[in-house]
């Protein structure tokens, strides 16, 4: 069977669609200008094209009045691809859209002298309700008017939505604009636009620069995600968005975009926690988050240790950074050593040829006096200062030193603290699994040491694909889908961006 792809039509498809229109309908074909108007973006219209090896071989369009009725505008398949079931697939796509938009009835007209499509429509449940004499001109051919009751399809769709909802997730908590789409636990698209280069000359993320970058990137990133998934916005069941924690201005861009989409499409919206999203992304790789699990989240803005009893109901904060996050420490030490930005990758590269035992840098909050109050908390400010003083001392005394050794020793100190506290939490709470998340997980040494120590203690280590570890919309969509499937109520439109949102608040109503 031919591998046809059905996707939303764009104005770039106009010429190909018009060619099929001309061949299929002859004298009753729509004029080019009318077809151009139909394919232009319009919230009341949905057009799709069928492609084979990139070539447009069919198209179909529908007009919908949400909650009321839908009308098939047109449908056609190129002559060489008729009889392959493509017309049925296109019609089913139109029916799905109408049902998702809760149209109660669907109508179409078909030539009375064309029995093949009539038979197709009847097999899909359409019934004749009228005959329009001489409708098709100039031939004067009658039009058979047909109607489909969409009530059963809407009911079936409601049931299937609870099982495998299509959720679009928006993430804008820091310097990455992410839009992801999932169907249940299946990843359909993960589009990310980073503004990292814009921050490089400042040596760190500048909140106002990040917010402006999100404004510029949100629309093209959304378009890219929908294109990759092969869906129109009206085929989305729900929208999820990060409302915290993160940079206030950056969060507001994503929240504003999500609310606008929810209002314009009538889709429910779910405001979710950015940090819990990093945990929820694991459902995209194994279908669920096995609980209980300890999660170590390490990024430029957050270093947190979580105990997840239940992904959407019970997430406990064991500890977090009390000053610099690990990612911030990497950035600051990289700048100190003249290695550039972002710090994680450049320190990882420099450390590859260094000796991690060359310098014994301090391990913050690991002394006995710290453990009672800060057993699972992190502090990297003192480590950053220790590196600065060591380098300053060496330079003042004229001592030559190896940047690679400094980078490797610094990295080892960070990794040692992160992994030691995470493994300790697993053992203390009898949790046999550890999940890593956040951009710093890209650090090779962190993954190596975590694997070694987890293996030594009988702990299963979970590290999602690196593209899912950094901030992304897919993790937000995945968490949103879990909420939909659990039957949780959507958020109202009154929620706001919350830069200090606590991890125990998974879902904001």
C-alpha positions in Angstrom: 0.0 0.0 0.0 1.3 3.5 -0.9 2.6 5.5 2.1 0.4 8.6 1.8 1.0 11.4 4.2 -1.9 13.7 5.1 -1.0 17.1 6.5 -2.6 20.6 6.8 -2.4 22.4 3.6 -0.5 25.7 3.2 -0.5 28.4 0.7 2.6 26.8 -0.8 0.4 23.9 -2.0 -1.9 26.2 -4.0 -0.5 25.5 -7.5 -0.5 21.7 -7.0 -4.0 21.7 -5.5 -5.3 23.9 -8.3 -4.0 21.5 -10.9 -5.8 18.6 -9.4 -8.9 20.7 -9.0 -8.9 21.6 -12.8 -8.5 17.9 -13.8 -11.0 16.6 -11.4 -13.9 19.1 -11.9 -13.3 20.6 -15.3 -15.8 23.3 -16.1 -17.1 23.4 -12.5 -13.7 23.8 -11.0 -13.1 26.7 -8.7 -11.2 29.7 -10.1 -7.6 30.1 -9.0 -8.4 33.2 -6.9 -11.2 31.4 -5.0 -8.9 28.4 -4.3 -6.3 30.9 -3.1 -8.8 32.4 -0.7 -9.8 29.0 0.6 -6.2 27.9 1.4 -5.4 31.2 3.2 -5.3 30.9 7.0 -8.9 31.0 8.3 -10.1 29.7 11.7 -13.4 28.5 10.2 -11.6 26.4 7.5 -9.5 23.3 7.6 -7.7 22.1 4.4 -5.5 19.1 4.1 -3.4 17.7 1.4 -2.3 14.1 0.8 1.3 13.7 -0.4 3.3 10.7 -1.7 7.1 11.1 -1.7 6.5 14.9 -1.3 4.1 15.2 -4.3 0.6 16.5 -3.6 -1.8 13.8 -4.8 -5.1 14.8 -3.1 -6.8 17.5 -1.0 -9.9 18.1 1.0 -11.4 21.0 2.9 -14.1 21.6 5.5 -15.8 24.6 7.0 -16.9 24.4 10.6 -19.1 26.4 12.9 -17.9 25.1 16.3 -20.6 23.3 18.2 -23.1 23.5 15.3 -22.4 22.1 11.8 -19.7 21.4 9.3 -19.7 21.5 5.5 -17.3 19.7 3.2 -16.0 22.4 0.9 -14.2 20.1 -1.6 -12.3 16.9 -2.0 -10.4 15.4 -4.9 -7.7 12.9 -5.6 -5.3 12.9 -8.6 -6.4 10.5 -11.4 -3.3 8.2 -11.0 -4.0 7.6 -7.3 -7.7 7.0 -7.3 -8.9 3.6 -6.0 -6.2 3.4 -3.3 -8.4 4.4 -0.4 -7.1 8.0 -0.3 -10.5 9.6 -0.6 -11.7 7.6 2.5 -8.7 8.7 4.5 -9.2 12.4 3.5 -12.9 12.2 4.5 -12.1 10.5 7.8 -9.7 13.4 8.5 -12.4 15.9 7.8 -14.9 14.0 10.0 -12.3 13.9 12.9 -11.9 17.7 12.7 -15.6 18.3 12.7 -16.1 16.0 15.7 -13.2 17.6 17.6 -14.8 21.0 17.0 -18.1 19.4 18.3 -20.1 20.0 15.1 -23.3 18.0 15.5 -23.9 17.5 11.7 -21.8 17.4 8.6 -23.1 18.2 5.1 -21.9 17.8 1.5 -23.1 17.9 -2.1 -22.0 15.4 -4.7 -22.9 15.1 -8.4 -25.9 12.8 -9.0 -24.1 11.3 -12.0 -21.1 10.2 -10.0 -21.9 7.0 -8.1 -18.4 6.2 -6.8 -18.1 9.0 -4.2 -21.7 8.6 -3.3 -21.0 5.0 -2.3 -18.0 6.2 -0.3 -20.0 8.7 1.6 -22.8 6.3 2.4 -20.2 3.8 3.7 -19.0 6.5 6.1 -22.5 7.0 7.4 -23.8 9.9 5.2 -27.4 9.7 4.1 -29.2 11.6 1.3 -31.5 14.4 2.6 -32.2 16.4 -0.6 -31.7 16.7 -4.3 -30.8 20.1 -5.9 -31.9 20.2 -9.5 -29.4 21.6 -12.0 -27.0 22.6 -9.2 -23.8 22.0 -11.2 -23.5 24.4 -14.1 -23.1 24.7 -17.0 -24.0 21.0 -17.4 -27.1 21.3 -15.3 -26.3 18.2 -13.3 -28.3 17.6 -10.1 -26.6 17.6 -6.7 -27.2 15.0 -4.1 -27.2 16.6 -0.6 -26.0 14.3 2.1 -25.9 14.6 5.9 -23.8 12.8 8.6 -24.9 12.7 12.2 -21.7 13.3 14.2 -23.1 12.6 17.6 -21.7 9.0 17.8 -18.3 10.2 16.6 -18.2 13.0 19.2 -19.0 10.4 21.9 -16.3 8.0 20.6 -13.9 10.9 20.4 -14.5 12.0 23.9 -13.7 8.5 25.1 -10.6 8.2 23.0 -9.4 11.7 24.1 -9.3 10.5 27.7 -7.1 7.6 26.6 -4.8 9.3 24.1 -5.3 13.0 24.1 -3.3 15.2 21.6 -1.8 17.8 23.8 0.3 20.8 22.7 2.8 22.0 25.3 4.5 25.4 25.5 7.7 26.0 27.5 9.3 29.5 27.9 10.8 29.5 31.4 14.3 30.5 30.5 16.2 30.9 27.2 14.5 28.2 25.1 11.2 28.5 23.4 9.8 25.0 23.2 6.6 23.7 21.6 5.9 20.0 21.8 3.0 17.8 20.8 2.2 14.4 22.2 -0.6 11.9 21.6 -1.0 10.2 25.0 2.5 9.0 25.7 3.7 9.2 22.1 5.9 12.1 21.0 4.7 13.7 17.7 6.9 16.9 17.7 9.5 18.7 19.7 10.4 22.1 18.3 12.9 24.2 20.2 14.3 27.7 19.5 17.2 28.8 21.7 18.2 32.4 22.4 21.5 31.2 23.9 23.6 33.1 21.3 22.0 36.3 22.3 23.1 35.9 25.9 26.6 34.8 25.1 28.2 38.2 25.1 26.7 38.8 28.6 28.0 35.5 30.0 24.6 34.5 31.2 20.9 34.7 30.6 19.5 38.3 30.6 15.8 38.1 31.5 14.7 41.0 29.2 16.6 39.6 26.2 15.1 36.1 26.9 11.5 37.5 27.0 12.0 39.4 23.7 13.4 36.3 22.1 10.4 34.3 23.1 8.1 36.9 21.5 9.9 36.5 18.2 10.2 32.7 18.4 6.8 31.5 19.7 4.9 31.7 16.4 7.5 30.1 14.1 8.2 27.4 16.8 4.5 26.7 17.0 4.2 26.4 13.3 7.2 24.1 13.1 5.7 21.8 15.8 2.4 21.5 14.0 4.1 20.9 10.7 6.2 18.1 12.1 3.2 16.5 13.8 1.2 16.9 10.6 -1.7 18.5 12.5 -3.7 21.7 12.5 -4.3 23.6 15.7 -8.0 22.5 15.6 -6.9 18.9 15.9 -5.3 19.5 19.3 -7.3 18.3 22.3 -5.7 20.4 25.0 -3.0 23.0 25.6 -0.4 22.8 28.4 1.9 25.6 29.4 4.7 26.2 31.9 3.5 28.8 34.4 6.5 28.4 36.8 9.1 28.4 38.1 11.4 30.5 35.8 12.0 34.0 34.7 8.9 36.1 35.1 9.0 37.9 31.8 9.9 34.8 29.9 7.1 32.8 31.5 4.5 35.5 30.7 5.2 35.1 27.0 4.4 31.4 27.0 1.4 31.8 29.3 0.0 34.6 27.1 0.5 32.6 23.9 -1.2 29.5 25.5 -4.2 31.5 26.7 -4.6 33.1 23.3 -4.6 29.7 21.7 -7.1 28.4 24.2 -9.5 31.3 23.7 -9.3 31.2 19.9 -9.7 27.5 19.6 -11.9 26.7 22.6 -9.4 24.1 23.8 -8.9 23.4 27.6 -5.7 24.7 29.0 -3.5 23.2 31.7 -0.9 25.3 33.6 1.8 23.0 34.8 5.1 23.0 36.8 8.3 23.3 34.8 10.3 21.1 37.2 7.7 18.3 37.3 7.7 18.5 33.5 11.3 17.3 33.5 10.1 14.2 35.4 7.0 13.7 33.3 9.1 13.5 30.1 10.0 9.9 31.0 6.5 8.8 29.9 7.5 9.5 26.3 10.2 6.8 26.5 8.6 4.0 28.6 4.9 4.9 28.8 4.9 5.9 32.4 6.9 7.3 35.3 7.6 4.4 37.6 7.1 5.5 41.2 8.4 6.1 43.7 11.4 7.7 42.0 14.0 10.2 43.0 14.6 12.9 40.4 17.7 15.0 40.2 17.1 18.1 38.1 20.2 20.1 37.1 20.0 23.2 34.9 21.2 26.7 34.6 18.5 28.0 36.9 17.6 25.0 39.0 19.3 22.3 41.0 16.6 20.2 42.8 16.2 16.8 44.3 12.7 15.5 44.2 11.0 12.4 45.6 8.1 11.6 43.3 5.5 9.4 44.9 2.9 10.1 42.2 3.6 12.3 39.1 0.5 14.4 39.2 -0.5 14.1 42.8 2.5 13.8 45.2 5.9 15.4 44.4 8.0 16.1 47.4 11.0 18.5 47.4 13.9 16.9 49.2 16.4 19.6 48.6 17.5 22.4 46.3 20.3 24.9 45.8 20.5 27.6 48.4 22.6 29.9 46.1 24.0 29.3 42.7 22.5 26.4 40.6 25.0 24.0 39.1 24.5 25.4 35.7 25.2 28.9 36.9 28.4 27.7 38.6 29.6 26.2 35.3 28.9 29.5 33.5 30.7 31.6 36.1 33.8 29.3 36.3 33.9 29.1 32.5 34.0 32.9 32.3 36.7 33.0 35.0 38.8 30.6 32.9 38.2 32.5 29.7 36.4 29.5 28.1 33.2 31.2 26.9 29.5 30.6 27.3 27.6 28.4 27.9 29.8 27.0 30.6 28.7 23.4 30.7 29.9 22.3 27.2 33.1 24.3 27.2 34.1 23.1 30.7 33.3 19.5 29.7 35.5 19.9 26.6 38.4 21.4 28.6 38.1 18.8 31.3 38.4 16.0 28.9 42.2 16.3 28.9 42.5 17.3 32.6 43.1 15.4 35.9 40.0 15.5 38.1 42.2 14.8 41.1 44.7 17.5 40.5 43.0 20.0 42.9 40.8 19.1 45.8 38.0 21.7 45.6 35.4 21.8 48.4 32.2 19.8 48.3 29.5 22.2 49.5 27.1 21.2 52.2 28.6 17.7 52.7 30.3 18.2 56.1 28.8 16.5 59.1 27.7 20.0 60.5 25.8 20.6 57.3 24.0 17.3 57.0 21.4 17.7 59.7 19.8 20.8 58.1 21.0 20.6 54.5 21.2 16.8 53.8 19.8 17.1 50.3 20.4 20.8 49.6 23.1 22.1 47.3 25.5 25.1 47.4 27.9 25.9 44.6 28.7 29.5 45.4 31.5 28.5 47.7 33.0 26.2 45.1 32.9 28.9 42.5 34.7 31.2 45.0 37.3 28.5 45.8 38.1 28.1 42.1 38.5 31.9 41.7 40.8 32.2 44.7 42.9 29.2 43.5 43.4 30.7 40.1 44.1 34.2 41.5 46.7 32.7 43.9 48.4 30.8 41.1 48.5 33.9 38.8 49.8 36.2 41.6 52.6 33.8 42.4 53.5 33.3 38.8 52.7 29.6 39.0 51.8 28.0 35.7 48.7 25.9 35.9 46.6 23.7 33.6 43.2 25.1 32.7 42.2 21.5 31.9 43.1 20.4 35.4 41.2 23.2 37.0 38.1 22.5 34.8 38.3 18.7 35.5 38.7 19.3 39.2 35.8 21.8 39.4 33.6 19.5 37.3 34.5 16.5 39.6 33.5 18.5 42.7 30.1 19.4 41.2 29.4 15.9 40.0 30.5 14.3 43.2 28.0 16.4 45.3 25.2 16.0 42.8 25.4 12.2 42.5 26.3 11.6 46.2 23.2 13.4 47.4 21.0 11.8 44.8 22.1 8.2 45.5 21.9 8.9 49.3 18.3 10.0 48.8 17.5 6.8 46.9 19.0 4.6 49.7 17.5 6.6 52.6 14.0 6.4 51.1 14.4 2.8 49.7 13.7 4.0 46.2 15.4 1.8 43.6 15.4 4.3 40.7 16.9 7.7 39.9 15.9 10.0 37.1 18.2 12.7 35.7 16.8 15.8 34.0 17.9 19.3 33.0 20.4 20.7 30.6 23.5 19.9 32.8 22.7 16.2 32.2 24.5 16.7 28.9 27.7 16.7 31.0 29.5 13.5 30.2 31.1 13.1 33.6 27.8 13.5 35.4 26.3 10.7 33.4 29.4 8.4 33.9 29.6 8.9 37.7 25.8 8.6 38.1 25.8 5.3 36.2 28.8 3.9 38.2 27.3 4.7 41.6 23.8 3.6 40.7 25.2 0.3 39.4 27.2 -0.1 42.7 24.1 0.4 44.8 21.5 -1.5 42.7 19.7 1.6 41.6 18.1 1.9 38.1 19.3 5.1 36.4 17.0 6.8 34.0 18.4 9.4 31.6 15.9 10.5 28.9 17.3 11.5 25.5 19.3 14.6 25.8 16.9 16.5 23.5 14.3 15.8 26.2 16.5 16.7 29.1 16.9 20.4 28.3 13.9 22.7 28.5 11.4 21.7 25.9 7.7 21.8 25.1 7.4 18.0 24.8 7.8 17.5 28.5 5.1 20.1 29.2 2.8 18.4 26.7 3.5 15.0 28.3 2.6 16.2 31.8 -0.5 17.9 30.4 -1.5 14.6 28.7 -1.2 12.8 32.0 -3.5 15.3 33.7 -6.1 15.0 30.8 -6.0 11.1 31.0 -6.5 11.3 34.7 -9.6 13.3 34.2 -8.2 16.4 36.0 -10.0 19.7 35.5 -8.3 22.2 33.2 -7.0 25.5 34.5 -9.1 28.6 34.3 -7.8 31.6 32.4 -7.1 33.5 35.7 -3.8 31.8 36.5 -0.6 33.8 36.2 3.1 33.2 35.6 4.7 32.4 38.9 8.5 32.6 38.9 8.8 31.0 42.3 6.2 28.2 41.9 6.8 25.4 44.4 7.4 22.0 43.1 4.6 20.5 45.1 2.1 22.4 42.9 2.1 20.3 39.8 -1.1 21.8 38.3 -2.4 25.3 38.8 -6.2 25.6 38.5 
